[in-house]
Amino acid sequence: MVGMAATLAGLIRGRDVIQDAQALATVAAAQLDVSPLAFNNVVGVLEDAGFVAGVQHKGSKIVSFTETVPFYDNLYERLGTVWNDRQPSILEQQMLTVVEALAAKPIPKEELEDRLSLDHSDVPRLLEIGEGSGLVQVVRTIDGDLTYSPFFGFENPELFGDLVRDHGPEKLAVEFEALRSEQGLPIGNDQFPFLTDAVARGLVMAPAVRRPNGKMQPFAALPYSADQSLLVARKPVVDKALAVLACLRCAQHYGGYNSLTPEGLVSVIDKLLDRNRGFLKPHSAHRRQYELMVRAGLIYFADDTLPGGTWVVPTFVDSVDNREALTLARDLITHGEAIRNRVDDSEARSALDVPGSYVAPLQTMHRSRELAMPSSSHFEKVFEVAMGRAEK
């Protein structure tokens, strides 16, 4: 419950007034896995923490409230206090200990109990819960099973990418090199089986967008960042950036006759980030095209500026988080790609011409588990080095 409150806080931070809480509940369910049945209680947790106020109800439904969500360090510290105040069980506390430890470094399965001082009788249950939720993964090697958390790769993308490049087998290294040259790479078992496997194992971030044919398409990313806090304490900024990246890449690769070059994708971001502008000219398709960015809290639809106009104007929600998210998305797009010039609005109009359905990296990982995976052996040396048991 507190975890869902943290993710929802990241989504609403900077919005000030939530005028349609039920619409927010729908978005939170689709993009953050916040159960609609838990939404009222999640808002209640934020209210107890002092992050929302003025909660208005209509019957049993929350209809609106205001937010005062602080910066992330204070956010997590306060929610951590709320979590402790709710008197979590020993099992819950041990689960948090396991995930935190495995996010830092893989641990042999047989050593979990002793290293983390776990109750012997709880270990099978902890692994069952961890694997079922996707928070703990197991890779089988010749020396036994290794446990890790997806956060190990998610919070250390540069480290993990370097390990694969230096110690992974050639086929795996080649696919990772393709990812280095195109952040937001569309992947699938046919062309990138090892990257698809890495996503299913929770080693590579890959948000997904529903393509025009109805298929959910993962877009792999290794979001290198000089600011490590973006990958840990301020992860909601990265989540927003990856949402934009996936939507733009979907428009680039699956937009049909409207498919755009990287220049066209970057022009959308540049126009929104322009402090003297911050909007796109009205167009009949904007409401459909930019729905995902509205849901992410990056833009809102202003009224048509033309006399008698009935279209909408995508307008940037200028906040520190949103500016940093769009800047990161632009940097990821331009990584390894020569962006020669900027284009005008006519080319930018179809940049997000995709259906309004998006899932976050952890959701994509969970939904990719049924895919046939190559042998664990291609990750064995990588994990051995990560654990310090092999020469780097």
N, C-alpha and C positions, 0 to 999 in steps of 0.2 A: 504493500500500500504506500509506504513512504517512498519507495523507488519510483512508483508511478507518479507520485506527487513531484518528485525531482524532475522527471522528464517533462511533465506538463508545465512546470515552472519555467523550464528552458524554452518551451514553445511560446508562452504568453509574455515573457519578460520584455518590457518596453512598449506594450500595447496600451497601458493605462486603463482603459475601460473595455471590458468584454461585454458587448451589447447583445450578443446572441450566443449564450453559453451552450445551447443545444447543438448549434452548428460546430462549436468547438469540441463538444463531446464526440461528434461524428468523426471529425478530423483526428482527434486523439486516439480513437479506437482503431482507425485505419492505419495511421502512420506511427503510432507509439505503442500499440497494443494495450492501451488503457481501456479495460473492459467497461462498456456502457453501464453495467450493473454496479461498478465500483466508482463511477465518476463523481457522484455526490460525496462519497466518503473521501475521495482524493482531494476534492476542493475543500472538504472539512479539515484535512491535514494541513493544507496550505493556510487555511484560516487560523488554525491553532498556532501555526508558526508565525503568524503576523504578516503573511505574504499576500493575502487577499482580504478584502473588506467589502462591506455593503452588499453581501450576497442576497439577491432577490429570488424568491421562489414563486412559482405558479403551480399550486398543488404540490405534488411531490418532485417537480422538476425545478432545477436551478435555471434561471433565465438570464441573469446578468450579475456582474460583480466588477470591482476595480482591483487592479494588481499593483503591488509595490515590491516586486521580486528584486532582491539585491544582486550584487555581483556574485560570481559563482563560488568563490572561496567562502564567503559569508553564507551563501545559500546552502551549501552542503554541510557546513559546520552546524548551522541551525537545524537542518533536517536530521542530521546525525543525533543532535540532542533530543529532537522529537522522537526519533526511533528508540533511543535509550529509555525515554520516559514511558514508552508504550510497553516496556518490560518484555523484550523479545526472549523467546525460549533459548535454551542452551543450543538446540539444533540450529536455530536461526543464526545465532552468534557464530557457531562453528562454520556454517555455510559461508558467511561473510569472510571469515578468516581464510577459508579455502580459496575463494575466488580472488581475494586480494593477493594471496601468496602466488597463485598460479598466473596472475596477470603480470607478475614480475619475472617469473622464471618457471619453466617446466619442472616437474618433480616426478620421479619414478613412483608408480602407483603404490608399490609396497612400502615406500618410505613416508607416505602422507601422514600416517598416524603418528609416528615418532617425531617427525620434523615439526608438525603443527600442533602437537600435544592434543590430539583429538581423542574423544572417547571411542574405544575399540568397537563397541556395539553400534555406534552411530555411523561409522565409516561407510558401510554398504548403502545406508539410506542417503547419506550425503552425496555419494556418487550417483545414485539413482536420480535424486532431485537435480543434481548438477547436469548430468547428461540429458535428462528429459527436458530441461529448460534451455539447454544450449550454453550454459555458463561454464560448464566443464566439458572438455573433450579428451578423448583418449586416442593416442597413436601407438600402434603396435610395432615394436622393433625387435631385432634379433636378441636383444638383452632383456626384453620384457616390455610391459606397458608403461607408457609415459602419460602423465596427465598435464593438461595446460588449460588456460582459459582463452577464449577469443580475444580478450583484452590484451593478451601478450602481443599479438600481431597488430591489433588495432592501435595500441598506445606506443608501439615501437616500429612503425612502418619502414623507416630507413634502415634500422638495425636488421629487421627480418629480411628486407629486400637484399641487403648486402650479404647476409648469411646464405641466402639462396644462390646469389650470383657467384659467391666464392666457394660454396661447398655442396650445392645441389647438383644433381645430374644434368647433363647437357640439355635435354628436352625441357626440363623445368626452368633452367636458367634462360633459355631462349624465350619462353613465354613470359617470364618476368621482365626480360629486356623489352619485349613488345609493350608491356604495361608501363614501363618507365618512359617510353616514347609517346604514349597516348594515355594520359590519365582519364579514367572514365571509359576504359576499353570495353566494348560489348563482347561478352564471352559466352561460350557454349561448349558442350562436350565434343562437337564436331571439329571445331577449329582450335580451341584452347582447353583440352581436357585436363591438363594439370592445374591451370588457373581455376577452372571450374571446381576441381577437387579441393584446391586451397580455400576457396570461398565456402564450400560445404563443410570443411573442417574448421572454419572460423579463424583462418589465418590471414585472410585478405578482406578488407572492406569491399562491399559490393551492393550499394543500393540498387533497387530495381524499379522500372517503370513499365506500365502496361503498354505494349505496342498497339498500333492500329488493328492488327489481326487478333488481338485479345491475349497474346502470350506475354507473360511477365519476363522482361529482359534484364538480366543483371549487368551492371556496369562496374567493373573492378577498378579500384583506386588504391594507391599507396600515397596518402596525403602527407608528403614530407613537409615539415614545418620547423623553422628555427625556434619557434615558441612552443616548448613541450607542453605548456599548460593548455594549449588548444586541444591536445590529444587526450587530456586527462580531466583536469578540473573544469575546463571550459569546452568540453566536448560538444554541447549543443550548437556552438558556432560551426564546428566541423560538420555536424549533421545537416545544418542548413546549406552549407557549401556543397556537400555531396548531393543533396536533393537537386540543387540548381544544376550541378555538373551532369547528373544522370538525365535530367530532362533535356538539357541542351544537346547532349550526345545522342539522345533518342531522336531529336529533331534532325540532327546531322546525318545519322545513319539510316533512319527509317521514315524520313519525311517525304519519300517519293519525289515528285517533281518539285516539292518545296524544300528539299534537302539543302542544308547550308554548309558553307565552308567554315573553318574555325574563325575566320575573320568576322563572319556574320554573327556567330555566337558571342564573340567578345564585344561586338558593338552593342548588343543588348545590355550587357553589364556596364559598359562604359557610359551609356546614356543614363542609366539609372543612378550611377555613382556621381555623375556630374553635379557638383554643388549648385551650379547656376541653372540646372534643368531638373533632373531627377524624375523624368517621366517619359513615356512614349506617346507619340501622337495617336489620337483616337483611330480605331479601326474596328470593323464589324466583327472580326474574329477574336479580338483580344480577350473577351470574357471567357471564352473556351480555352484559348491558348495559355493564359497565364493563371489559371485556376490553382495549379500546384504551388506557385509562388505566393499566392494569396494565403493558401492554407499554411504555408511555412512562416507566415507573418513577415514576409519580405516586402510585399507591396500591398496596396489597396486600390480599389477601383474608384477613381474620382469621376465626377460627372463630365460629360462631353463638353469641351470648351467651344465647340462650333455653335453658332446660332441655330437653335432648333434641333441640334444633334441629339441622337439617342444612343450613341455608342459610349464606351467607357475609356478612361485614360489610366493605364497602369502607372501608379505613382509610388515611388520608393518610400518605405517607412524608414526614415533616416535615424538610425540608432547605432551605437558603437558596435553591437553584435552584428547587425545586418550589414553594415559597411565592411566589417572584417570578413563576414561570410562571403559576400560577393567578391571581395578582393581575392580571397583564397580560391574561390571557384575560377576566377579569371587566371590566376597564377597557375592553377592545375591545368587549365586548358592550354595555356601557352607553353607549358613545360615540354620542351623537345619539339615544339612546332614554331615555325617562322610566321608570325603574324605581321604581315607587311603593311596593311592599311586598315582603315575603318570604313564601314559602309553606312549607307543612309537607312532611314526608317523603313523604306520599301522592302529592303532585304531582311531587316530585323523582325518584320511582322510575324513571320511564321516560325520563329525560333523555338517556341514552346508549343507547337501545334501537335500535342499529344493528349490522349485521354487523361482525365484527372485521377489517376491511380498510381500511388507510389508506396514502396515499402522500404524501410530502413535496413542497414546492413545486417543487424542481428536477425531480422525477420527473413531476409533473403537467405542467410545461412541456414536457418531452420527449415525453410521450404525447399532447400537444395539437397537435403540429406538423402532423399530417395534416389538421387542420381548415382549411377555406378561409379565407384571410386577406383582409381588405380591403386596399386599396392602402396602400403605405408613406407616401403623401403626407400622411395625417392625423397622422403623427408628425414630419414634416419640420421644421416650425418649432420644435417642442419640442426636437429634437436640436440644431438650429442654436443655440438659446439656451443649451442645456446646454454646448455647446462654446465659447460666448463669441463666436460668429460672427454673432449677430443681437442686436438691441437687446432687453433684458429688459423 
